[in-house]
Amino acid sequence: MLATRATRATIDLAALRHNVAVLAEQAGTLQLWAVVKANAYGHGAVQCAQAALAAGAHGLCVALTQEAVELRTAGIDAPIMVLSEQPVSDAPILVAHRVVCVAYNEHYIAALASAALASAAATQAERTLVHLKIDTGMHRVGVTPAAAVARAQMIAHSKHLVLDGVMTHLATADDPAHSATMQQVAAFNDAVRDIRAVAPDLQHVHVANSAATLRALGLDCTLVRAGIALYGLQPGAGVASLVAGLQPVMALRSRVLHVQRLAAGQGVSYGLRSVLDRDSTIATLPLGYADGIARRAWQTSARVLVGGRARRIVGVVTMDQMMVDCGDDAVAVGDEAVIFGTQSQQSITVDDWAAALDTISYEVVCAISPRVPRDFVGA
């Protein structure tokens, strides 16, 4: 007999396919590559990758070598791009799994060339595709625009590498009022023009993340990299109005584990820091910070649905449990609790939680830990 958990995340693959279609329409003639890094932002990498490809995505983007290997091992044959340089010891693995490699440092390009040479000698494999990343102002990773042509030539002159693309990442695309975005785009366009002079067969040029895709930026490029918007979540408050057509993919639900009636003046949870100001029915739910619920949620406006009403969290969220105040309402062990999702026509969203915790939706869904089972629906 298998153990079951009352706490479960539901992943709606039909909603994800809908979002892919919406974003693909927004992208127009540009290819849409689905970002499924970090276990598809906590949603399940393999299942979401398969659904995105079935809905029309042209390729996939991940952050780590092992994420690419996981997709290949699952039988996915579509193009997979690893979005940043990996340890040089991973170069043979990347080449062997036909990964589109992003590069910007000389030593890494040399490592890829060496691995591609060894692979070609052993298997007569096709050349490894490389996208050169240019740092146009994000200042995280990438080659400077001044050195971009030299790096492009290094890739293009390698017998077993192909300079397949040039890319950058926008730091403020979710803020339409910020001037840095268009400055980055202008710097990128200048660098691409210079690179085309030495690499006229360049296949791909890309700048757009989810926010830029929603804003229709980079339409002179060849592809967009859509991440958080695939999952029905806003990239930032500045583009919140542009996600109206998207559907949330994840819902998180649990069940009431214990019910008790406490008198005014009683404290709840570790430290007894939350003291009731009236008699209340307190419901305990079997999930906590080990499942991805912020320990400090009790100090915020975060709410949970029980009995179709929004309930405040009382007391410090513990590793495996959390308590909610149900007032004078009747609550029973086994009643459904919705952390985010819909119950009795009332909804609490991931974005609601992000606002309450003063963070972003990315962090909320990525925090849902592997010990929370994912139920995939709408396949």
N, C-alpha and C positions, 0 to 999 in steps of 0.2 A: 504494500500500500504506500502510495506517494503522499508526502506531506503537502499541504496547501497553505497559501497565505491569504488572509483577508484583504491585505493591502496589495493592489494590483494596478499597473498602468495599462490602459487600453490605447493601442496605436491604430488609428484609422487610416489604412492604406488607400482607401477610396478618396479620403480628404487630401492625402498627399498627391495622388494622381491629379486631382482637381487643381491643386496649387501649381503643379508642374505645368499644366495646360495654361493656366492664367499667366504665369511668368513667361512661358514660351511665346505666348501671344504678345506680351509686353516687349519681349526681346526682338520681335519681328524676324528678320532674316538671319539674326545671329544665332549660333548654336547655344544651347543651354547645357551647362555642365553642373551636375548636382553635387553639392558639398555634403559629404557623409562622414566627415571626420568626427572624432570623439563619439563613436558609436551612433552616428547620425544625430548628434546633439542629444544623446540619451534615448533616442527613439528605436534604435536597432539598425545597425549598419547594413547588414546583408539584405534584410527584408525591405528596407527603405530604398536601397540602391536598386534592387530588382524592380520595385514599383515605379521608381523615377524613370528608369530606362524604358519600362513598358509604356510609360506615358509620353515618351518622346525625348527624354534627355539624351544628349549625344555622348556624354562622358561623365566621369566621376572625379571628385577631388577629395583627397584625404591629407592628413598632416604627418603621418608616420609610416615608416616602412611596414611595420606589422599590420597596420590598417589596410594597406594595399595587398599584402599577402593574404589577409583574411578574405578579402573579396575574391581574389584569384582562386583561393582554395575552395570557395563556395561555388566555383564554376562560372563566375562572371568574366566575360571575355571583352567587354567594352573597354575603351581607353580609360586609364586611371592615371591621374596626375597627383604626385606628392608635392605639396605646395611650398616646401622649403627644403633646404639642404639637410641631409641626414648624416650620421657618422660615416666617415669614408669607408669603414669596414662593411657598411651596408651596400656599397656600390654593386658588387656582384649579384646580390639578391634583387636589387632594383632592376638591373639589366635582365636577369633571368626571368623575372616576372613581367617583362615588357611594360615597365612603368614609364610614363612621361615624367622626366626628372626636371625639377626646377633648380637652377644653379645661378651663382653670382660670384663665387670666390675661385681664384685660379687653382688652388690645391684640389678643390672639389671637382672642377671640370677635368683636371688631370686624372683624378681617381675614376671618374666615370669613363673617360677615354680608355684607361687601362683595363677596366672591367669589360667594356664593350669589345676591346681587342681580344681579350682572352675568350670571351664568349663566341666571338666570330670564328676564332681559330678552332674552337671545339665543336661548334654546331653550325657554322655558316649562317648565324642568325642575322636578322635585319639590323640595321643601324639603330642606335638608341636615340629617341627623340628627347630634345632638351629645350626648355623654355627659360630664357634669360630674364631674371627679375631685376627691375631697376627701382632703386629707392628714390622716389621723386618728392619725398617729404614726410613719409610716415616714420622714417628713422627707426625701423625695427630690423629688417634685413634687406639686402639688395645691393647691387653695385651702384655707385654714383653715376649720374648721367655723363660726367666727364670721362669715366673709364668704360662706359658701356660698349663703345665700338670695339675697343681692344678685346673685351671679353667675348663679344659676339664673334669676332674673327677667330679667337682661340677655339670656340666651339665649331664654327663653320669649317675650319681648316683641319679638324680632326677627322681622320678617315672613317671612323666608326661611330661618330656622333652626327646628328642632324640638328641644326638650329631651326627648330620647328615653330618657335613662338617667342614673343617678347611680352612682358607683363609688368604691371605695377599694382600696388594696393592703396586704396584711397582711405585716408585717415578720418575724414569728416563728411563722408557722403550722406550720412544720416541727418546732417544739419544743413538744409538748403541755404541758410543765411551765411554760412561760413565761406570765406573767400578762398580758403586753402584748396578746396576741391578743384576748382577751375585752374588754379596755379599748378597743381599737380598734373592735371590733364595736359596743360600746355607744355610743361617740361617733358612729359612723356612723349607727346607728339613730336617734339623736336628731336628727342633721342631716337625714336623710331625712324624718322626721316633719315638720320645719319646712318643708322644700322642698315636700312634698306639699300643704301649706296654700296655696301659691301656684302649684303645678303639679300639679293633681289627676290629669291624664292621663298621668303618668309611666309609661312602658312597662317599663323595665328597671331593676333594682337588683342590683348584683353586687359581691361581695367575694372570692370563692373562687379561689385559684390551685390548683395541683395538690395541695399538702399539705392545704389546707382542704377540697378536694373529697374526698380520701381520708378525712379526719376527719369528713365530713358536717357541716361548718360552713356557715352561710349558707343553710340550707334555707328560710328565709323570703324568699329573693331570687328572681330570675327566671332567672339563668343562672350558669354557672361558666366560668372561663377555665382550661382544662387545657393545660399546657405539657409539662414534662419527663416527666410520667407517661405521656403519649401514646407516648413512645419507649421505654417499659419500664424507666425509670430512677427511682430514688428521689429525692424532693425533699430529703431530709435524713435523718440517722441516726435522728431521733426518730420518723419515720413509716416506717422500713424494713420493719416487720412488716406494713404495710398494702399493700405492692406485690407480695405473693406471687402474685397472680393475673395480673400483667402479664408481657408477653414482651418481651425486648430486640429492638429493631428493627435496630440496626446491628451488623455484625461487620466487623473489619478484619483482612485477611490479606495476606501477602506470600510471597515465595519466597527460598530461600537463594541468594545471588548468588556467594559465594566461601567456600571452606573451607580452613583452614590449621591445622597442628598446631604449637603453640607450647610452648616449654619453660618450666618454673617460673622466675620471675624476670624474664620478658619483660613489658614494658609495652605497653598497648593504647590507641590513639587519641591525639588531641591532648594534648600535655603528658605523655604516658605516665603518667598519674595512676593508672591501674588496673593494678597489677602482679600477675601470676599467682602463686599460692602453690603450684601444682602444674602438671605437664604437662597441657595441655587442648587439645581441638579447638574452635576458634573459628569460628563461622559469621557471615558478614557478610550483612545484610539491606538491600535497597535502599529504605530510607525513613529519614527523619531529622527534624530539627526544622522543616524547611521543609514537612513533611507533617503536622506537628502533634504529634510525639513530643517530650516535654520534654527539653531538652538535659541536664538534671540527673538523668534517670531512672536512670542508672547508680549514683547514690548512694542510691537508694531500694529498697524491696522489690518494685518493679514487675517482673513476669515476662512472658515470651513463651513460647508453646508451640511446640516443635519436636520431632517424633517422639513426640508424645503426652506429653511431659514439660515441666514448667515450667522455663525456663532464665533465669538471671540475665543482666542486661545488663552488659557489661564495657566500660569506657572511656566517655569523653564521647560522647554522641550527636552526630553531626555533621549538617551541613545535609541530606545526602542518604542517609546510611548509618548503620547501627548494628550493633554486634557483640554476640553472645550466646555464653555459655560452654556448650558441649555435653558437657563432661567427656571421658569415654572412649567415648562412644556414636558409632556410625557415622552420619555425616551426609553428604549429597551435594548438589551444586549442583542446584537445582530443587525440593528438598524444601519442603513447605509450612511456613510460619511463621504462627502465629495471635497477633496482638497482643491482640485481645479477640474472644471467640467460643469455639467448641467444636472440639476435635480429639481423636479416639480416646476419647470419653466424658469427657475432661477439659475444664474450662472456666475461662477467665479473663474477668472481666466488666469493664465500664466502671467500675462501682463499686469493683472491686478496684484499678484504676488510680487512681481518685480518692483512695482511702484511702492508697495508697502515696505519692502526690504531695502529700498533705495539702491537697487541694482538693475540689471538688464535681464530680459527673458532668457537669453543664452545661458546664464548662470543657473537659473531656476531649473530648467529642464536637464542640463548637463549634470546637475547635482543629484538627480534621482539615481540611486545607486544600483549596481547590478543585482543586489539581493531582492529588489522589487521585480516580480515577474512581469513580463510584457506579454499582453494578449493582443495578437494581431487580428484585426477584423477588416472586412471590406476588400479582401484579396481578390 
